[in-house]
């Protein structure tokens, strides 16, 4: 997989991105954001958004939900806090600097964990996913939106050649689906319920994992894709 990301590298990268993140990525990631929010709101309730960044998605959640947002980057969170204040987002209960691999919440604290464009950024994706599973209630869901590396062809070759540059920018371009698949298969406490290609050009995926246990209210239509 090449050189690993580290926390300092990630913090520096996103401190640089903070002033222009919404302008550069707002439109590109809009369809994924909307899909993640819709998936989270099938369950609803208390929602943790990990990697909340500038808080660009927060106004789009229904006010009946209760939101907590965490991010490793203080510069990104400053923009999120300003957004919450300016737009009077009373459904946002808190924003905090926090490492996704060491979430400071009790077991089963949330109905849903949402992580948009996060798993390819953290140093240890599997440890991060373990934390997501820990803080989700039985019957709740983990909702991911992320770029996944191509498994073959020209795009795979490009992603691997681009990997050193991507790491300097703060993410892994070549992250494969099989890592998520292996994690879910080995965890025992989660079940894959959906994997769906997202625009643009299917380069991103919406992925939903259910936390095994008693079911909660929701859409009732959980369909997996192998």
C-alpha positions in Angstrom: 0.0 0.0 0.0 3.0 2.3 0.0 4.0 4.8 2.7 1.4 5.3 5.4 -0.2 8.6 6.3 0.5 10.0 9.7 -1.4 12.4 12.0 0.9 15.3 11.5 0.8 15.0 7.8 -3.0 14.9 7.8 -3.3 17.9 10.1 -0.9 20.0 7.9 -2.7 19.0 4.7 -6.2 20.0 6.0 -4.9 23.2 7.6 -3.9 24.2 4.1 -7.2 23.0 2.6 -9.4 24.8 5.2 -9.7 28.2 3.6 -10.6 26.9 0.1 -12.2 23.5 0.9 -15.8 24.4 0.2 -14.9 26.2 -3.0 -12.7 23.4 -4.3 -14.7 20.3 -3.2 -18.2 21.6 -2.4 -19.7 20.9 -5.8 -17.6 17.8 -6.5 -18.7 16.1 -3.3 -22.3 17.3 -3.3 -24.0 14.2 -4.6 -22.1 12.0 -2.1 -22.9 14.4 0.8 -26.6 14.2 -0.1 -26.6 10.5 -0.4 -24.8 10.1 3.0 -27.3 12.4 4.7 -30.3 10.5 3.1 -28.9 7.2 4.3 -28.3 8.5 7.8 -31.8 9.9 8.0 -33.3 6.5 7.2 -32.3 5.7 10.8 -32.2 9.3 12.2 -31.8 10.2 15.9 -28.4 11.0 17.3 -25.8 11.2 14.5 -22.1 11.5 14.7 -20.3 13.0 11.7 -16.7 12.1 11.7 -14.5 14.3 9.6 -17.1 17.0 9.7 -14.6 19.5 8.3 -16.0 22.9 7.6 -19.5 21.7 8.4 -20.7 22.0 4.8 -23.2 19.1 5.3 -24.7 20.3 8.6 -27.4 22.6 7.3 -28.8 19.8 5.1 -29.7 17.5 8.0 -33.3 17.6 9.2 -33.7 19.6 12.4 -35.3 16.6 14.1 -31.9 14.9 14.2 -29.2 15.6 16.9 -25.7 16.1 15.5 -22.2 15.9 16.9 -19.3 16.7 14.6 -15.7 15.8 15.1 -12.6 16.5 13.1 -8.8 16.3 13.5 -8.3 19.7 12.0 -8.9 22.8 14.2 -8.8 25.2 11.2 -11.5 23.2 9.5 -13.6 23.2 12.7 -13.3 26.9 13.1 -15.2 27.3 9.8 -17.7 24.7 11.0 -18.3 26.6 14.2 -18.8 29.8 12.3 -21.3 28.1 10.0 -23.3 26.8 13.0 -23.5 30.2 14.6 -24.3 32.1 11.4 -27.0 29.7 10.2 -28.4 29.1 13.8 -28.1 25.3 13.5 -29.6 24.4 16.8 -29.7 20.7 15.9 -25.9 20.6 16.1 -25.1 19.7 19.7 -21.4 20.0 19.6 -18.2 20.2 17.5 -14.9 18.9 18.8 -11.3 18.2 17.7 -11.0 14.5 18.0 -9.0 11.6 16.5 -11.3 9.2 14.6 -9.2 6.3 15.8 -9.8 7.3 19.5 -13.4 8.6 19.7 -14.2 10.0 23.2 -17.7 8.6 23.4 -19.2 5.7 25.3 -20.2 2.5 23.5 -23.4 2.7 21.6 -23.7 6.4 22.0 -25.1 7.1 18.4 -27.8 5.8 16.1 -25.6 6.5 13.1 -22.0 7.3 12.3 -21.4 9.2 9.0 -17.9 9.5 7.6 -17.6 11.3 4.3 -14.3 11.0 2.5 -12.6 10.0 5.7 -11.5 6.3 5.5 -8.7 7.0 2.9 -7.4 9.8 5.1 -6.9 8.2 8.5 -3.6 6.4 9.3 -5.3 3.2 10.3 -8.6 2.6 8.5 -9.4 -0.6 10.3 -8.9 0.8 13.8 -11.1 3.8 12.8 -13.9 1.5 11.6 -13.6 -0.5 14.9 -14.3 2.8 16.7 -17.3 3.6 14.5 -18.7 0.1 15.2 -18.1 0.6 18.9 -20.0 3.9 19.2 -23.0 2.8 17.1 -26.0 1.2 18.8 -27.1 -2.3 17.8 -29.4 -1.8 14.9 -27.7 1.5 13.9 -25.6 2.1 10.9 -22.2 3.3 9.7 -22.5 5.3 6.5 -19.4 5.9 4.4 -18.9 7.9 1.2 -15.5 7.5 -0.3 -13.3 7.1 -3.3 -12.3 3.5 -3.7 -9.3 2.5 -5.8 -9.9 0.8 -9.2 -9.2 -2.9 -9.2 -7.8 -3.1 -12.7 -7.1 -1.1 -15.9 -5.8 2.4 -16.6 -7.5 4.0 -13.6 -5.7 1.6 -11.2 -2.4 2.3 -12.9 -3.0 6.1 -12.6 -4.0 5.9 -9.0 -0.9 4.0 -8.0 1.4 6.4 -9.9 -0.4 9.3 -8.3 -0.3 7.9 -4.8 2.8 9.8 -3.6 1.3 13.1 -4.6 -2.1 12.2 -3.1 -0.4 11.5 0.3 1.1 14.9 0.3 -2.4 16.3 -0.3 -3.7 14.2 2.6 -5.3 11.0 1.2 -4.8 7.6 -0.4 -5.8 7.5 -4.0 -5.4 3.7 -4.4 -7.4 2.5 -1.3 -9.1 -0.8 -2.3 -12.6 -2.1 -1.6 -11.1 -5.4 -0.3 -9.8 -3.7 2.8 -13.4 -2.7 3.8 -14.6 -6.1 2.8 -12.0 -7.9 4.9 -12.7 -5.6 7.9 -16.4 -6.4 7.8 -15.8 -10.1 7.4 -13.4 -10.2 10.3 -15.3 -7.9 12.7 -18.3 -10.1 13.5 -20.4 -7.2 14.7 -21.3 -5.6 11.4 -23.1 -6.5 8.2 -22.7 -4.8 4.8 -26.1 -3.7 3.7 -25.3 -1.5 0.7 -22.5 -0.5 -1.7 -23.5 1.9 -4.4 -21.5 3.7 -7.0 -21.8 7.5 -6.9 -21.1 10.3 -9.4 -18.9 11.6 -10.9 -18.3 8.6 -13.1 -18.7 6.1 -10.3 -15.4 7.2 -8.7 -17.0 7.4 -5.3 -19.1 4.8 -3.4 -21.8 5.0 -0.7 -21.3 2.1 1.7 -23.6 1.2 4.6 -22.8 -1.2 7.4 -25.4 -2.3 10.0 -24.4 -2.8 13.6 -25.6 -6.3 14.5 -28.2 -6.4 17.2 -31.8 -5.4 17.7 -33.3 -3.5 14.8 -34.5 0.1 15.1 -36.9 2.0 13.0 -35.8 2.9 9.5 -36.5 2.3 5.9 -36.8 -1.5 6.4 -35.3 -2.1 2.9 -31.7 -3.2 3.4 -30.2 -4.7 0.3 -26.6 -5.8 0.1 -24.3 -5.9 -2.9 -21.6 -8.5 -3.1 
